[in-house]
Amino acid sequence: MTAAPAGVPLGDYRKNRADVLLTCLDCFWRQTIDREKLIARLEARGLGGERTGIKAVARFVTRPCPRCGSRRFDTCPAFP
């Protein structure tokens, strides 16, 4: 089994001002996350910061979904 692709680096979304949309794969609850705050948190944790792929962000979510308790998430750009 191969690892899921990491996606486009978060830093590349700066020019389009896109934030990150976190979606629960079980109940489809969604939350928009500020891109710059997310980059800062990833850098503080040593997880790559702006070089982290947008799809890889879903693997770093530590809290369960507030609606259903699932731990399965997807992330994609949230364009303005």
PDB file of N, CA, C and O in Angstrom:
ATOM      1  N   MET A   1       0.846  -1.175   0.000  1.00  0.00           N
ATOM      2  CA  MET A   1       0.000   0.000   0.000  1.00  0.00           C
ATOM      3  C   MET A   1       0.890   1.236   0.000  1.00  0.00           C
ATOM      4  O   MET A   1       1.872   1.294   0.741  1.00  0.00           O
ATOM      5  N   THR A   2       0.558   2.216  -0.820  1.00  0.00           N
ATOM      6  CA  THR A   2       1.347   3.440  -0.882  1.00  0.00           C
ATOM      7  C   THR A   2       0.666   4.545  -0.080  1.00  0.00           C
ATOM      8  O   THR A   2      -0.548   4.522   0.126  1.00  0.00           O
ATOM      9  N   ALA A   3       1.454   5.498   0.363  1.00  0.00           N
ATOM     10  CA  ALA A   3       0.923   6.624   1.128  1.00  0.00           C
ATOM     11  C   ALA A   3       0.137   7.547   0.201  1.00  0.00           C
ATOM     12  O   ALA A   3       0.432   7.650  -0.990  1.00  0.00           O
ATOM     13  N   ALA A   4      -0.855   8.205   0.759  1.00  0.00           N
ATOM     14  CA  ALA A   4      -1.657   9.157  -0.014  1.00  0.00           C
ATOM     15  C   ALA A   4      -0.781  10.344  -0.407  1.00  0.00           C
ATOM     16  O   ALA A   4       0.107  10.731   0.352  1.00  0.00           O
ATOM     17  N   PRO A   5      -1.019  10.926  -1.583  1.00  0.00           N
ATOM     18  CA  PRO A   5      -0.244  12.097  -1.999  1.00  0.00           C
ATOM     19  C   PRO A   5      -0.437  13.250  -1.013  1.00  0.00           C
ATOM     20  O   PRO A   5      -1.513  13.428  -0.441  1.00  0.00           O
ATOM     21  N   ALA A   6       0.616  14.016  -0.833  1.00  0.00           N
ATOM     22  CA  ALA A   6       0.578  15.126   0.124  1.00  0.00           C
ATOM     23  C   ALA A   6      -0.168  16.334  -0.422  1.00  0.00           C
ATOM     24  O   ALA A   6      -0.659  17.152   0.355  1.00  0.00           O
ATOM     25  N   GLY A   7      -0.263  16.463  -1.724  1.00  0.00           N
ATOM     26  CA  GLY A   7      -0.953  17.607  -2.322  1.00  0.00           C
ATOM     27  C   GLY A   7      -0.049  18.810  -2.507  1.00  0.00           C
ATOM     28  O   GLY A   7       1.151  18.753  -2.241  1.00  0.00           O
ATOM     29  N   VAL A   8      -0.635  19.883  -2.961  1.00  0.00           N
ATOM     30  CA  VAL A   8       0.070  21.137  -3.227  1.00  0.00           C
ATOM     31  C   VAL A   8       0.494  21.765  -1.891  1.00  0.00           C
ATOM     32  O   VAL A   8      -0.303  21.792  -0.954  1.00  0.00           O
ATOM     33  N   PRO A   9       1.720  22.265  -1.787  1.00  0.00           N
ATOM     34  CA  PRO A   9       2.161  22.894  -0.540  1.00  0.00           C
ATOM     35  C   PRO A   9       1.274  24.074  -0.138  1.00  0.00           C
ATOM     36  O   PRO A   9       0.820  24.840  -0.988  1.00  0.00           O
ATOM     37  N   LEU A  10       1.039  24.208   1.155  1.00  0.00           N
ATOM     38  CA  LEU A  10       0.188  25.290   1.669  1.00  0.00           C
ATOM     39  C   LEU A  10       0.666  26.666   1.229  1.00  0.00           C
ATOM     40  O   LEU A  10      -0.151  27.540   0.940  1.00  0.00           O
ATOM     41  N   GLY A  11       1.980  26.871   1.173  1.00  0.00           N
ATOM     42  CA  GLY A  11       2.527  28.163   0.772  1.00  0.00           C
ATOM     43  C   GLY A  11       2.101  28.583  -0.617  1.00  0.00           C
ATOM     44  O   GLY A  11       2.019  29.777  -0.901  1.00  0.00           O
ATOM     45  N   ASP A  12       1.827  27.622  -1.494  1.00  0.00           N
ATOM     46  CA  ASP A  12       1.415  27.946  -2.858  1.00  0.00           C
ATOM     47  C   ASP A  12       0.024  28.574  -2.914  1.00  0.00           C
ATOM     48  O   ASP A  12      -0.328  29.206  -3.910  1.00  0.00           O
ATOM     49  N   TYR A  13      -0.765  28.407  -1.862  1.00  0.00           N
ATOM     50  CA  TYR A  13      -2.112  28.974  -1.844  1.00  0.00           C
ATOM     51  C   TYR A  13      -2.145  30.425  -1.385  1.00  0.00           C
ATOM     52  O   TYR A  13      -3.210  31.042  -1.368  1.00  0.00           O
ATOM     53  N   ARG A  14      -0.999  30.974  -1.015  1.00  0.00           N
ATOM     54  CA  ARG A  14      -0.946  32.381  -0.586  1.00  0.00           C
ATOM     55  C   ARG A  14      -1.360  33.323  -1.707  1.00  0.00           C
ATOM     56  O   ARG A  14      -2.086  34.287  -1.466  1.00  0.00           O
ATOM     57  N   LYS A  15      -0.912  33.059  -2.920  1.00  0.00           N
ATOM     58  CA  LYS A  15      -1.221  33.965  -4.032  1.00  0.00           C
ATOM     59  C   LYS A  15      -2.715  34.009  -4.344  1.00  0.00           C
ATOM     60  O   LYS A  15      -3.206  35.006  -4.873  1.00  0.00           O
ATOM     61  N   ASN A  16      -3.441  32.937  -4.022  1.00  0.00           N
ATOM     62  CA  ASN A  16      -4.882  32.891  -4.263  1.00  0.00           C
ATOM     63  C   ASN A  16      -5.698  33.201  -3.007  1.00  0.00           C
ATOM     64  O   ASN A  16      -6.928  33.232  -3.052  1.00  0.00           O
ATOM     65  N   ARG A  17      -5.003  33.431  -1.881  1.00  0.00           N
ATOM     66  CA  ARG A  17      -5.629  33.715  -0.595  1.00  0.00           C
ATOM     67  C   ARG A  17      -6.586  32.605  -0.157  1.00  0.00           C
ATOM     68  O   ARG A  17      -7.599  32.878   0.486  1.00  0.00           O
ATOM     69  N   ALA A  18      -6.269  31.364  -0.500  1.00  0.00           N
ATOM     70  CA  ALA A  18      -7.120  30.236  -0.125  1.00  0.00           C
ATOM     71  C   ALA A  18      -6.761  29.728   1.260  1.00  0.00           C
ATOM     72  O   ALA A  18      -5.588  29.528   1.577  1.00  0.00           O
ATOM     73  N   ASP A  19      -7.785  29.523   2.084  1.00  0.00           N
ATOM     74  CA  ASP A  19      -7.590  28.895   3.380  1.00  0.00           C
ATOM     75  C   ASP A  19      -7.736  27.388   3.205  1.00  0.00           C
ATOM     76  O   ASP A  19      -7.692  26.894   2.079  1.00  0.00           O
ATOM     77  N   VAL A  20      -7.907  26.658   4.290  1.00  0.00           N
ATOM     78  CA  VAL A  20      -7.993  25.201   4.233  1.00  0.00           C
ATOM     79  C   VAL A  20      -9.366  24.761   4.735  1.00  0.00           C
ATOM     80  O   VAL A  20      -9.793  25.161   5.818  1.00  0.00           O
ATOM     81  N   LEU A  21     -10.049  23.944   3.954  1.00  0.00           N
ATOM     82  CA  LEU A  21     -11.345  23.405   4.337  1.00  0.00           C
ATOM     83  C   LEU A  21     -11.148  21.986   4.866  1.00  0.00           C
ATOM     84  O   LEU A  21     -10.698  21.100   4.140  1.00  0.00           O
ATOM     85  N   LEU A  22     -11.489  21.781   6.132  1.00  0.00           N
ATOM     86  CA  LEU A  22     -11.400  20.478   6.786  1.00  0.00           C
ATOM     87  C   LEU A  22     -12.795  19.864   6.750  1.00  0.00           C
ATOM     88  O   LEU A  22     -13.761  20.492   7.184  1.00  0.00           O
ATOM     89  N   THR A  23     -12.908  18.632   6.231  1.00  0.00           N
ATOM     90  CA  THR A  23     -14.199  17.972   6.103  1.00  0.00           C
ATOM     91  C   THR A  23     -14.138  16.586   6.733  1.00  0.00           C
ATOM     92  O   THR A  23     -13.221  15.812   6.457  1.00  0.00           O
ATOM     93  N   CYS A  24     -15.123  16.273   7.588  1.00  0.00           N
ATOM     94  CA  CYS A  24     -15.251  14.922   8.154  1.00  0.00           C
ATOM     95  C   CYS A  24     -15.761  14.006   7.048  1.00  0.00           C
ATOM     96  O   CYS A  24     -16.736  14.331   6.370  1.00  0.00           O
ATOM     97  N   LEU A  25     -15.116  12.882   6.867  1.00  0.00           N
ATOM     98  CA  LEU A  25     -15.511  11.958   5.809  1.00  0.00           C
ATOM     99  C   LEU A  25     -16.710  11.091   6.184  1.00  0.00           C
ATOM    100  O   LEU A  25     -17.234  10.370   5.335  1.00  0.00           O
ATOM    101  N   ASP A  26     -17.152  11.149   7.434  1.00  0.00           N
ATOM    102  CA  ASP A  26     -18.295  10.345   7.850  1.00  0.00           C
ATOM    103  C   ASP A  26     -19.608  11.138   7.907  1.00  0.00           C
ATOM    104  O   ASP A  26     -20.645  10.635   7.473  1.00  0.00           O
ATOM    105  N   CYS A  27     -19.579  12.365   8.434  1.00  0.00           N
ATOM    106  CA  CYS A  27     -20.827  13.139   8.549  1.00  0.00           C
ATOM    107  C   CYS A  27     -20.809  14.419   7.714  1.00  0.00           C
ATOM    108  O   CYS A  27     -21.814  15.125   7.635  1.00  0.00           O
ATOM    109  N   PHE A  28     -19.676  14.712   7.099  1.00  0.00           N
ATOM    110  CA  PHE A  28     -19.495  15.869   6.222  1.00  0.00           C
ATOM    111  C   PHE A  28     -19.556  17.217   6.942  1.00  0.00           C
ATOM    112  O   PHE A  28     -19.827  18.246   6.323  1.00  0.00           O
ATOM    113  N   TRP A  29     -19.302  17.204   8.263  1.00  0.00           N
ATOM    114  CA  TRP A  29     -19.112  18.453   9.008  1.00  0.00           C
ATOM    115  C   TRP A  29     -17.913  19.155   8.393  1.00  0.00           C
ATOM    116  O   TRP A  29     -16.962  18.496   7.973  1.00  0.00           O
ATOM    117  N   ARG A  30     -17.942  20.488   8.334  1.00  0.00           N
ATOM    118  CA  ARG A  30     -16.842  21.246   7.725  1.00  0.00           C
ATOM    119  C   ARG A  30     -16.420  22.406   8.597  1.00  0.00           C
ATOM    120  O   ARG A  30     -17.212  22.980   9.344  1.00  0.00           O
ATOM    121  N   GLN A  31     -15.130  22.735   8.474  1.00  0.00           N
ATOM    122  CA  GLN A  31     -14.592  23.901   9.157  1.00  0.00           C
ATOM    123  C   GLN A  31     -13.513  24.511   8.273  1.00  0.00           C
ATOM    124  O   GLN A  31     -12.662  23.797   7.743  1.00  0.00           O
ATOM    125  N   THR A  32     -13.548  25.828   8.116  1.00  0.00           N
ATOM    126  CA  THR A  32     -12.508  26.535   7.379  1.00  0.00           C
ATOM    127  C   THR A  32     -11.430  26.954   8.372  1.00  0.00           C
ATOM    128  O   THR A  32     -11.720  27.531   9.420  1.00  0.00           O
ATOM    129  N   ILE A  33     -10.179  26.652   8.023  1.00  0.00           N
ATOM    130  CA  ILE A  33      -9.039  26.953   8.886  1.00  0.00           C
ATOM    131  C   ILE A  33      -8.189  28.021   8.197  1.00  0.00           C
ATOM    132  O   ILE A  33      -7.866  27.910   7.015  1.00  0.00           O
ATOM    133  N   ASP A  34      -7.840  29.046   8.953  1.00  0.00           N
ATOM    134  CA  ASP A  34      -6.991  30.113   8.426  1.00  0.00           C
ATOM    135  C   ASP A  34      -5.636  29.527   8.018  1.00  0.00           C
ATOM    136  O   ASP A  34      -4.950  28.906   8.830  1.00  0.00           O
ATOM    137  N   ARG A  35      -5.269  29.726   6.780  1.00  0.00           N
ATOM    138  CA  ARG A  35      -4.040  29.147   6.216  1.00  0.00           C
ATOM    139  C   ARG A  35      -2.795  29.582   6.982  1.00  0.00           C
ATOM    140  O   ARG A  35      -1.951  28.748   7.307  1.00  0.00           O
ATOM    141  N   GLU A  36      -2.669  30.874   7.274  1.00  0.00           N
ATOM    142  CA  GLU A  36      -1.455  31.368   7.932  1.00  0.00           C
ATOM    143  C   GLU A  36      -1.339  30.850   9.370  1.00  0.00           C
ATOM    144  O   GLU A  36      -0.243  30.517   9.820  1.00  0.00           O
ATOM    145  N   LYS A  37      -2.448  30.781  10.083  1.00  0.00           N
ATOM    146  CA  LYS A  37      -2.412  30.222  11.437  1.00  0.00           C
ATOM    147  C   LYS A  37      -2.045  28.750  11.397  1.00  0.00           C
ATOM    148  O   LYS A  37      -1.294  28.271  12.246  1.00  0.00           O
ATOM    149  N   LEU A  38      -2.573  28.029  10.414  1.00  0.00           N
ATOM    150  CA  LEU A  38      -2.252  26.611  10.265  1.00  0.00           C
ATOM    151  C   LEU A  38      -0.767  26.418   9.960  1.00  0.00           C
ATOM    152  O   LEU A  38      -0.124  25.543  10.541  1.00  0.00           O
ATOM    153  N   ILE A  39      -0.226  27.222   9.060  1.00  0.00           N
ATOM    154  CA  ILE A  39       1.203  27.139   8.728  1.00  0.00           C
ATOM    155  C   ILE A  39       2.041  27.368   9.982  1.00  0.00           C
ATOM    156  O   ILE A  39       3.005  26.643  10.229  1.00  0.00           O
ATOM    157  N   ALA A  40       1.675  28.371  10.769  1.00  0.00           N
ATOM    158  CA  ALA A  40       2.414  28.668  12.010  1.00  0.00           C
ATOM    159  C   ALA A  40       2.353  27.496  12.985  1.00  0.00           C
ATOM    160  O   ALA A  40       3.359  27.163  13.611  1.00  0.00           O
ATOM    161  N   ARG A  41       1.177  26.862  13.122  1.00  0.00           N
ATOM    162  CA  ARG A  41       1.050  25.707  14.030  1.00  0.00           C
ATOM    163  C   ARG A  41       1.879  24.528  13.538  1.00  0.00           C
ATOM    164  O   ARG A  41       2.516  23.840  14.335  1.00  0.00           O
ATOM    165  N   LEU A  42       1.875  24.293  12.235  1.00  0.00           N
ATOM    166  CA  LEU A  42       2.667  23.190  11.687  1.00  0.00           C
ATOM    167  C   LEU A  42       4.160  23.437  11.892  1.00  0.00           C
ATOM    168  O   LEU A  42       4.900  22.514  12.231  1.00  0.00           O
ATOM    169  N   GLU A  43       4.607  24.675  11.690  1.00  0.00           N
ATOM    170  CA  GLU A  43       6.015  25.013  11.914  1.00  0.00           C
ATOM    171  C   GLU A  43       6.388  24.804  13.375  1.00  0.00           C
ATOM    172  O   GLU A  43       7.457  24.270  13.670  1.00  0.00           O
ATOM    173  N   ALA A  44       5.522  25.220  14.288  1.00  0.00           N
ATOM    174  CA  ALA A  44       5.787  25.070  15.719  1.00  0.00           C
ATOM    175  C   ALA A  44       5.901  23.601  16.117  1.00  0.00           C
ATOM    176  O   ALA A  44       6.650  23.257  17.031  1.00  0.00           O
ATOM    177  N   ARG A  45       5.157  22.735  15.429  1.00  0.00           N
ATOM    178  CA  ARG A  45       5.198  21.292  15.719  1.00  0.00           C
ATOM    179  C   ARG A  45       6.282  20.567  14.920  1.00  0.00           C
ATOM    180  O   ARG A  45       6.463  19.360  15.078  1.00  0.00           O
ATOM    181  N   GLY A  46       7.003  21.291  14.065  1.00  0.00           N
ATOM    182  CA  GLY A  46       8.055  20.681  13.253  1.00  0.00           C
ATOM    183  C   GLY A  46       7.517  19.804  12.137  1.00  0.00           C
ATOM    184  O   GLY A  46       8.139  18.807  11.768  1.00  0.00           O
ATOM    185  N   LEU A  47       6.346  20.177  11.593  1.00  0.00           N
ATOM    186  CA  LEU A  47       5.699  19.355  10.575  1.00  0.00           C
ATOM    187  C   LEU A  47       5.750  19.968   9.177  1.00  0.00           C
ATOM    188  O   LEU A  47       4.941  19.618   8.318  1.00  0.00           O
ATOM    189  N   GLY A  48       6.684  20.871   8.946  1.00  0.00           N
ATOM    190  CA  GLY A  48       6.904  21.360   7.592  1.00  0.00           C
ATOM    191  C   GLY A  48       6.379  22.739   7.266  1.00  0.00           C
ATOM    192  O   GLY A  48       6.884  23.372   6.338  1.00  0.00           O
ATOM    193  N   GLY A  49       5.389  23.235   7.986  1.00  0.00           N
ATOM    194  CA  GLY A  49       4.891  24.575   7.715  1.00  0.00           C
ATOM    195  C   GLY A  49       4.364  24.749   6.314  1.00  0.00           C
ATOM    196  O   GLY A  49       3.539  23.960   5.854  1.00  0.00           O
ATOM    197  N   GLU A  50       4.832  25.778   5.630  1.00  0.00           N
ATOM    198  CA  GLU A  50       4.324  26.095   4.287  1.00  0.00           C
ATOM    199  C   GLU A  50       4.658  25.034   3.247  1.00  0.00           C
ATOM    200  O   GLU A  50       4.057  25.028   2.173  1.00  0.00           O
ATOM    201  N   ARG A  51       5.580  24.153   3.528  1.00  0.00           N
ATOM    202  CA  ARG A  51       5.937  23.075   2.594  1.00  0.00           C
ATOM    203  C   ARG A  51       5.008  21.868   2.723  1.00  0.00           C
ATOM    204  O   ARG A  51       5.033  20.975   1.876  1.00  0.00           O
ATOM    205  N   THR A  52       4.194  21.835   3.771  1.00  0.00           N
ATOM    206  CA  THR A  52       3.268  20.726   3.985  1.00  0.00           C
ATOM    207  C   THR A  52       2.186  20.752   2.921  1.00  0.00           C
ATOM    208  O   THR A  52       1.595  21.798   2.655  1.00  0.00           O
ATOM    209  N   GLY A  53       1.930  19.613   2.318  1.00  0.00           N
ATOM    210  CA  GLY A  53       0.884  19.519   1.306  1.00  0.00           C
ATOM    211  C   GLY A  53      -0.498  19.632   1.925  1.00  0.00           C
ATOM    212  O   GLY A  53      -0.728  19.181   3.047  1.00  0.00           O
ATOM    213  N   ILE A  54      -1.414  20.237   1.184  1.00  0.00           N
ATOM    214  CA  ILE A  54      -2.754  20.476   1.722  1.00  0.00           C
ATOM    215  C   ILE A  54      -3.472  19.175   2.065  1.00  0.00           C
ATOM    216  O   ILE A  54      -4.234  19.146   3.031  1.00  0.00           O
ATOM    217  N   LYS A  55      -3.260  18.115   1.323  1.00  0.00           N
ATOM    218  CA  LYS A  55      -3.893  16.829   1.629  1.00  0.00           C
ATOM    219  C   LYS A  55      -3.270  16.189   2.863  1.00  0.00           C
ATOM    220  O   LYS A  55      -3.955  15.473   3.595  1.00  0.00           O
ATOM    221  N   ALA A  56      -1.986  16.432   3.105  1.00  0.00           N
ATOM    222  CA  ALA A  56      -1.304  15.863   4.265  1.00  0.00           C
ATOM    223  C   ALA A  56      -1.820  16.450   5.570  1.00  0.00           C
ATOM    224  O   ALA A  56      -1.708  15.814   6.618  1.00  0.00           O
ATOM    225  N   VAL A  57      -2.382  17.650   5.525  1.00  0.00           N
ATOM    226  CA  VAL A  57      -2.882  18.304   6.733  1.00  0.00           C
ATOM    227  C   VAL A  57      -3.916  17.419   7.438  1.00  0.00           C
ATOM    228  O   VAL A  57      -3.952  17.380   8.667  1.00  0.00           O
ATOM    229  N   ALA A  58      -4.741  16.724   6.691  1.00  0.00           N
ATOM    230  CA  ALA A  58      -5.782  15.868   7.282  1.00  0.00           C
ATOM    231  C   ALA A  58      -5.181  14.809   8.202  1.00  0.00           C
ATOM    232  O   ALA A  58      -5.817  14.401   9.174  1.00  0.00           O
ATOM    233  N   ARG A  59      -3.976  14.365   7.907  1.00  0.00           N
ATOM    234  CA  ARG A  59      -3.335  13.319   8.736  1.00  0.00           C
ATOM    235  C   ARG A  59      -2.859  13.866  10.075  1.00  0.00           C
ATOM    236  O   ARG A  59      -2.577  13.091  10.989  1.00  0.00           O
ATOM    237  N   PHE A  60      -2.765  15.183  10.209  1.00  0.00           N
ATOM    238  CA  PHE A  60      -2.271  15.789  11.447  1.00  0.00           C
ATOM    239  C   PHE A  60      -3.395  16.216  12.396  1.00  0.00           C
ATOM    240  O   PHE A  60      -3.116  16.728  13.480  1.00  0.00           O
ATOM    241  N   VAL A  61      -4.645  16.018  12.011  1.00  0.00           N
ATOM    242  CA  VAL A  61      -5.768  16.378  12.880  1.00  0.00           C
ATOM    243  C   VAL A  61      -5.782  15.423  14.068  1.00  0.00           C
ATOM    244  O   VAL A  61      -5.810  14.205  13.892  1.00  0.00           O
ATOM    245  N   THR A  62      -5.762  15.980  15.280  1.00  0.00           N
ATOM    246  CA  THR A  62      -5.687  15.140  16.480  1.00  0.00           C
ATOM    247  C   THR A  62      -7.015  15.022  17.215  1.00  0.00           C
ATOM    248  O   THR A  62      -7.202  14.091  17.999  1.00  0.00           O
ATOM    249  N   ARG A  63      -7.925  15.932  16.981  1.00  0.00           N
ATOM    250  CA  ARG A  63      -9.218  15.895  17.663  1.00  0.00           C
ATOM    251  C   ARG A  63     -10.263  15.177  16.811  1.00  0.00           C
ATOM    252  O   ARG A  63     -10.210  15.234  15.583  1.00  0.00           O
ATOM    253  N   PRO A  64     -11.201  14.510  17.454  1.00  0.00           N
ATOM    254  CA  PRO A  64     -12.280  13.877  16.684  1.00  0.00           C
ATOM    255  C   PRO A  64     -13.264  14.924  16.157  1.00  0.00           C
ATOM    256  O   PRO A  64     -13.281  16.062  16.625  1.00  0.00           O
ATOM    257  N   CYS A  65     -14.054  14.540  15.209  1.00  0.00           N
ATOM    258  CA  CYS A  65     -15.091  15.408  14.653  1.00  0.00           C
ATOM    259  C   CYS A  65     -16.036  15.827  15.781  1.00  0.00           C
ATOM    260  O   CYS A  65     -16.492  14.977  16.546  1.00  0.00           O
ATOM    261  N   PRO A  66     -16.336  17.127  15.897  1.00  0.00           N
ATOM    262  CA  PRO A  66     -17.231  17.571  16.964  1.00  0.00           C
ATOM    263  C   PRO A  66     -18.674  17.102  16.791  1.00  0.00           C
ATOM    264  O   PRO A  66     -19.440  17.101  17.754  1.00  0.00           O
ATOM    265  N   ARG A  67     -19.052  16.707  15.581  1.00  0.00           N
ATOM    266  CA  ARG A  67     -20.428  16.262  15.352  1.00  0.00           C
ATOM    267  C   ARG A  67     -20.603  14.763  15.568  1.00  0.00           C
ATOM    268  O   ARG A  67     -21.542  14.344  16.245  1.00  0.00           O
ATOM    269  N   CYS A  68     -19.700  13.940  14.995  1.00  0.00           N
ATOM    270  CA  CYS A  68     -19.931  12.487  15.032  1.00  0.00           C
ATOM    271  C   CYS A  68     -18.838  11.701  15.752  1.00  0.00           C
ATOM    272  O   CYS A  68     -19.015  10.512  16.015  1.00  0.00           O
ATOM    273  N   GLY A  69     -17.717  12.336  16.074  1.00  0.00           N
ATOM    274  CA  GLY A  69     -16.640  11.646  16.778  1.00  0.00           C
ATOM    275  C   GLY A  69     -15.658  10.908  15.879  1.00  0.00           C
ATOM    276  O   GLY A  69     -14.705  10.304  16.372  1.00  0.00           O
ATOM    277  N   SER A  70     -15.871  10.948  14.588  1.00  0.00           N
ATOM    278  CA  SER A  70     -14.973  10.279  13.642  1.00  0.00           C
ATOM    279  C   SER A  70     -13.587  10.921  13.667  1.00  0.00           C
ATOM    280  O   SER A  70     -13.423  12.060  14.106  1.00  0.00           O
ATOM    281  N   ARG A  71     -12.624  10.192  13.203  1.00  0.00           N
ATOM    282  CA  ARG A  71     -11.259  10.717  13.073  1.00  0.00           C
ATOM    283  C   ARG A  71     -10.787  10.634  11.618  1.00  0.00           C
ATOM    284  O   ARG A  71      -9.587  10.635  11.345  1.00  0.00           O
ATOM    285  N   ARG A  72     -11.744  10.564  10.692  1.00  0.00           N
ATOM    286  CA  ARG A  72     -11.410  10.491   9.266  1.00  0.00           C
ATOM    287  C   ARG A  72     -11.741  11.831   8.613  1.00  0.00           C
ATOM    288  O   ARG A  72     -12.903  12.232   8.547  1.00  0.00           O
ATOM    289  N   PHE A  73     -10.694  12.524   8.129  1.00  0.00           N
ATOM    290  CA  PHE A  73     -10.865  13.850   7.558  1.00  0.00           C
ATOM    291  C   PHE A  73     -10.224  13.957   6.182  1.00  0.00           C
ATOM    292  O   PHE A  73      -9.348  13.176   5.812  1.00  0.00           O
ATOM    293  N   ASP A  74     -10.689  14.947   5.444  1.00  0.00           N
ATOM    294  CA  ASP A  74     -10.081  15.333   4.180  1.00  0.00           C
ATOM    295  C   ASP A  74      -9.862  16.829   4.248  1.00  0.00           C
ATOM    296  O   ASP A  74     -10.584  17.537   4.950  1.00  0.00           O
ATOM    297  N   THR A  75      -8.872  17.311   3.523  1.00  0.00           N
ATOM    298  CA  THR A  75      -8.610  18.739   3.456  1.00  0.00           C
ATOM    299  C   THR A  75      -8.456  19.155   2.008  1.00  0.00           C
ATOM    300  O   THR A  75      -7.941  18.400   1.183  1.00  0.00           O
ATOM    301  N   CYS A  76      -8.904  20.355   1.708  1.00  0.00           N
ATOM    302  CA  CYS A  76      -8.804  20.913   0.359  1.00  0.00           C
ATOM    303  C   CYS A  76      -8.758  22.431   0.490  1.00  0.00           C
ATOM    304  O   CYS A  76      -9.027  22.967   1.565  1.00  0.00           O
ATOM    305  N   PRO A  77      -8.419  23.134  -0.602  1.00  0.00           N
ATOM    306  CA  PRO A  77      -8.387  24.587  -0.536  1.00  0.00           C
ATOM    307  C   PRO A  77      -9.802  25.160  -0.408  1.00  0.00           C
ATOM    308  O   PRO A  77     -10.761  24.624  -0.965  1.00  0.00           O
ATOM    309  N   ALA A  78      -9.903  26.255   0.335  1.00  0.00           N
ATOM    310  CA  ALA A  78     -11.159  27.013   0.469  1.00  0.00           C
ATOM    311  C   ALA A  78     -10.899  28.386  -0.154  1.00  0.00           C
ATOM    312  O   ALA A  78     -10.447  29.311   0.521  1.00  0.00           O
ATOM    313  N   PHE A  79     -11.188  28.502  -1.431  1.00  0.00           N
ATOM    314  CA  PHE A  79     -10.928  29.749  -2.142  1.00  0.00           C
ATOM    315  C   PHE A  79     -11.944  30.813  -1.753  1.00  0.00           C
ATOM    316  O   PHE A  79     -13.104  30.495  -1.490  1.00  0.00           O
ATOM    317  N   PRO A  80     -11.516  32.084  -1.715  1.00  0.00           N
ATOM    318  CA  PRO A  80     -12.469  33.168  -1.361  1.00  0.00           C
ATOM    319  C   PRO A  80     -13.539  33.346  -2.429  1.00  0.00           C
ATOM    320  O   PRO A  80     -14.411  34.204  -2.292  1.00  0.00           O
TER     321      PRO A  80
END
